[in-house]
Amino acid sequence: MTERRVTFLSRGSRFSTEADASFLELARLVGLSLPSLCGGRGKCTKCRCQPRGPVTEPSALELEMLTDQELARGIRLGCQARPLGEVELDIQEEVLDKGGYVELAVEPEPLLRKVCLELPPAALHDDLSDVERIQKGLGTPIRVGLETLRWLPAALRQGAFRVTATLWDPGDGVTELLAVEAGDTQDRAYGIAFDIGTTSVVGYLIDLFSGKEIARSSRLNGQQPWGADVLSRASHALEHARGVTDLQTAIVGTLNQIIADCSASVDPRHVYYMTAVGNPIMHHLALGLTPTTIALSPYVPVTRDGLSLRAADLGIALPNAQAYFLPLIGAYVGADTLGVILATGLDASGEIRLAVDIGTNGEMALGSRDHILACSAPAGPAFEGAEIRQGMRASAGAIDRVRILEDVRVWTIGDVPPKGICGSGLIDALAQMVRRGVVDEGGRLLPRSDLEGKLPPKVLERVVGQDYTWEFVLSWDPYVTVTQDDVRQLQLAKGTILCGVRILMAELGIEATQIAQVCLAGAFGNFVDKRSALGIGMLPPAIPPDRILGVGNAAGQGSRMTLLSKSVRRRAETLARRVEYFELSKHPRFEEIFIDSMSFAR
Amino acid sequence: MTERRVTFLSRGSRFSTEADASFLELARLVGLSLPSLCGGRGKCTKCRCQPRGPVTEPSALELEMLTDQELARGIRLGCQARPLGEVELDIQEEVLDKGGYVELAVEPEPLLRKVCLELPPAALHDDLSDVERIQKGLGTPIRVGLETLRWLPAALRQGAFRVTATLWDPGDGVTELLAVEAGDTQDRAYGIAFDIGTTSVVGYLIDLFSGKEIARSSRLNGQQPWGADVLSRASHALEHARGVTDLQTAIVGTLNQIIADCSASVDPRHVYYMTAVGNPIMHHLALGLTPTTIALSPYVPVTRDGLSLRAADLGIALPNAQAYFLPLIGAYVGADTLGVILATGLDASGEIRLAVDIGTNGEMALGSRDHILACSAPAGPAFEGAEIRQGMRASAGAIDRVRILEDVRVWTIGDVPPKGICGSGLIDALAQMVRRGVVDEGGRLLPRSDLEGKLPPKVLERVVGQDYTWEFVLSWDPYVTVTQDDVRQLQLAKGTILCGVRILMAELGIEATQIAQVCLAGAFGNFVDKRSALGIGMLPPAIPPDRILGVGNAAGQGSRMTLLSKSVRRRAETLARRVEYFELSKHPRFEEIFIDSMSFAR
């Protein structure tokens, strides 16, 4: 079976992903954009592109909208065509994911430098050891690790004693010789910033001197066979003697796939630095540490410290790279949240900001440069469409927008007949159902009899079922509904988030109106309709929609910023000590606020 | 096939070896002694012992000297019986190899300490990470490596938060947490000092707090399949892509065998430190560094620095141990010579001393606390009986003593009929032959006709052969001779040593009479007859025999001293910079002195 994988080429950089979606969606996923006026409905034909590799057959819409000449040349509509295997595709437009970030540009301030040395060759009358020769050339004492010693003699002689030394200064006063390469390679110094998510892992290959992104790749986390969520993975580690090893090997395999994806662009030997963020369980598993103490009461991590080590010591295929795992904030608030705080600039802001990262779990941080509080709000995966009867990921056929006027109107990704409903569609649907009274304040999907006369007839007839099992039909053909259970799942999820926000506000002693900006991180934040998010009450109603900002993969952005700058790395170390972790359930009014937060009252 | 291996048990310590010799000889090899009055001739019966395991059948001498009851109980004569497989043997007498060392006792001054901590258990209201908990208990910041992090949670919980922390202070200002063990293990802290020889490897298991030797084991260097000498090994590394890996794997295998031998005494997890000395090529190969730059002109090592690393990073089966490889002095004067200088105290002495380590290669150092010069004198293995027609190692049947009076009298190891001649026997034989004029000043074995009337008839008739191929018969039955070629080999070897000594003396501007002590290191130094060594002129004749001291395995002793004491480790680092390496062939009068040194004139 051929693996599905798309690589976009844009201005010399490569962006690859293995997600299943139209090229229009995939470009958006990797932070690029194909032009589109009609929102991916196949009408504007602006998203014409020329994928190279196995793709779906042209749809009826494409046969209609494209000329025979275009079709013969392999021109396709990005919103319609989808990859079936290894595909490459050029994008002229360069719209990297700059939009929305509060803190965007980080001035490169690398932890390493490269020096080209022209050394006198070893001779009978000049018999310094290779290390002494390099030290003499540099004029400074250096520490040399075993791996570098193993390659040093060959590099020196291959380069006829003209070599480039890569020097690493981690800040403990001793300079380390990371690598020695034959000839002048001063222009080549790369790093990879990883964001290790429970579901997917993204790697950004960056030129450490210019800050330019060279390649990007995302892969499904190879730990999938051991469950979709962190607790299933922790269970495997707990119950099997080799559990941690299984999971560590799997995640390192994924990192190595991403490195291989990026290797078309640079030689992995020229990658000298990698950073990684992840939630505490991903962090522990990537390092081969047991996550069981996090998973079981009293929930403590093995360590919260930022960890520096050789990437190769973890089995990562970067022979010369130093690895830095950003510190954790608490047992359930990880380096990913720290990345979000760095990227959204909470710690530098004079105003109060709220950052909410909704992935398979939800974490949030509230504060300013004076004080930051963070908590974990275990919202569960309902916002990603999981545990919803007809829920699905944001891919073709997913209902992603819903409006209820005289009747219900739905939009789907790729404008194809609906197959199910994704997170943003669910929130849209629920917000509309609440607004029209189909769902009451308590979250009950009302019986049709209670709604008679209050809804237009075409909407009313979509309320189907009987006592306790009422459903609301979004689409008759194909038949897609939102059930009472689905509403309850979403209610719990949104209630958890709101409860977290309210408790952090209470702890910080502030009102919702004092929050200058709400940053919604993760894919969710980019796709959700802000008014619908407010409409279901997952954020305090006093927050105006224009203060809500989707900031994309802010955790990954924090990893990138740390990779590029030693100041940001120091900032991360300080932050991990400064951010106060708050365990929601410890709040004296937790139950009351939690129950109250479940309400759909506006 | 059962492996031959003898373990002596003495006052709770274990000393094991796989050499092939009588128990009397084996005890001497591991630094112990069985009582003996007759010198191993089976006459005094003082060496009675009770080996447990497969041994040779009782000899005629034993059947004569031992009672039937003794024989029935397995009592044997140590000078006669030999092991045939795995044998254990108790020795009451404790005579460790203290004799002869200039610098004997090193006050333990460990680089690590163990602290037993009674920590409050993790709880919902006390949710520090495991690392923070340990740090709080210690009251000091610590660095924690990945392996320790992996074991930390289990150790804490297994010990119900009562644990023993092993703290390592390498002197760079940061304390490292080497290990955490459940319960109170403060009394268990061990180290292994290795001496990695080209032929054999010795490991000393030491209690780091008391300095007591717990076990000792010697094994043949597992690199034997790739040649007996360092240059054959280097050739393999040069000519095969995986050559260095082959050789590194082999030597690490040998170290791990030695660790396994010592594991009867302690758990390898309680071994926190290992030191290693070896010649530069053994040093490089053990670390997986290419030895080719040492072996080929212009002969430079990859590094001369002392190297600290995790033993496990080399594949050494000591999961918690820090490894320290002592620094090298030059491309052909290694950490073994540094060990000899440490053990003989050259660097602390007010008088001038000469240390000569004769193994498969010869290295020497001359000087005092003011200035030390070292060189390599590539004497070759003739002194070990190699490249000698009937040469053999010092084992049963080897002629080890020769006297020429009215006839030739020879003594053999184990007092059995002669099979060949070992190094000390060769030097004895040659010294006697020179004294009696059988060999002239130039090293020519004179024709019988030239000797007629000058030798007793029984001695004269031992000169056999013809032009250029004269031989001297040491034993008629079995027939053992010393050939002209043998004399030439020894002449080259002794000339090389003497040339080295004379050039170092010249460089230092001293006379032989100013040398207060000559320390002969290695097995050779222990067994050679000092007068014979002077008799063949391998040392300047002006040195009185009573200034010559056999100091045993001084290189290994230097490794032990470094293991025990951080002061000695610092001394080693300083010494490596202070000792001046002198390349003999660079001396302007090298050829003249070398040729002159080959003379047998007294």
Interface residues (C-beta under 8 A of the other chain):
Chain A: A122 A123 L124 D126 D127 L128 S129 D130 V131 E132 R133 V144 L146 L149 R150 L152 P153 A154 R157 D172 V174 V244 L287 G288 L289 T290 T292 T293 S297 P298 Y299 V300 P301 V302 T303 R304 D305 L307 L309 D313 L314 L328 G330 A331 E583
Chain B: A122 A123 L124 D126 D127 L128 S129 D130 V131 E132 R133 V144 L146 L149 R150 L152 P153 A154 R157 D172 V174 V244 L287 G288 L289 T290 T292 T293 S297 P298 Y299 V300 P301 V302 T303 R304 D305 L307 L309 D313 L314 L328 G330 A331 E583
